[in-house]
Amino acid sequence: MASMPPMPGITIEFTEQELAELRAEAREKGVEIKRLAHDILTEDVVRRRQKQRFVEGAVKFALAYKAEFEREFPHGMR
């Protein structure tokens, strides 16, 4: 069986307290610390990117209907 090439990685530095908290969390969840760190980072990135896309879509929607809204609801009626 052929071995797989190594996965790309990064090195992250933590304080002793931060690392202790990560170890405790990993132990409580029953996962390796590498898996916990990976999951935390990727979940945060996905969540932030989804939020960014939502906000961009909402702004685009609002701008598309801005003129109509201003016609229907003049400044004194808002």
C-alpha positions in Angstrom: 0.0 0.0 0.0 1.4 3.4 -1.0 1.8 6.0 1.7 0.0 9.3 1.3 2.0 12.5 1.1 2.0 14.6 4.2 -0.8 17.1 4.7 0.2 20.7 4.7 0.2 22.2 8.2 0.8 25.3 10.3 2.5 25.9 13.6 0.6 28.0 16.1 2.1 29.2 19.4 0.0 29.2 22.6 0.6 30.3 26.1 0.8 27.5 28.7 -2.7 28.5 29.9 -4.2 28.4 26.4 -2.6 25.0 25.7 -3.9 23.7 29.0 -7.4 24.8 28.1 -7.2 23.2 24.7 -5.9 20.0 26.2 -8.7 19.9 28.7 -11.3 20.6 26.0 -9.9 17.9 23.8 -9.9 15.4 26.7 -13.5 16.2 27.5 -14.6 15.7 23.9 -12.5 12.6 23.5 -10.6 13.9 20.5 -6.9 14.6 19.8 -5.9 18.2 20.3 -4.9 18.5 16.6 -8.5 17.5 15.6 -10.0 19.9 18.1 -7.8 22.8 16.9 -8.6 21.9 13.3 -12.3 21.8 13.9 -12.3 25.1 15.9 -10.4 26.9 13.2 -12.4 25.6 10.2 -15.8 26.1 11.9 -14.9 29.7 12.8 -13.7 30.5 9.2 -16.8 28.9 7.7 -19.1 30.8 10.0 -17.4 34.2 9.4 -17.4 33.6 5.6 -21.1 32.7 5.6 -21.9 35.8 7.7 -19.9 37.9 5.2 -21.8 36.5 2.2 -25.1 37.1 4.0 -24.3 40.7 4.8 -23.1 41.3 1.2 -26.3 39.8 -0.2 -28.5 41.8 2.2 -26.7 45.0 1.2 -27.1 44.2 -2.5 -30.8 43.5 -1.9 -31.3 46.7 0.0 -29.6 48.8 -2.6 -31.7 47.2 -5.4 -34.9 48.3 -3.7 -33.7 51.6 -2.2 -35.2 53.9 -4.8 -38.5 52.1 -4.7 -38.5 52.2 -0.8 -37.8 55.9 -0.9 -40.6 56.6 -3.3 -43.1 54.6 -1.3 -42.0 55.9 2.0 -40.9 59.5 1.8 -38.5 60.8 4.4 -41.3 62.1 6.7 -43.0 58.7 6.7 -40.1 56.5 7.8 
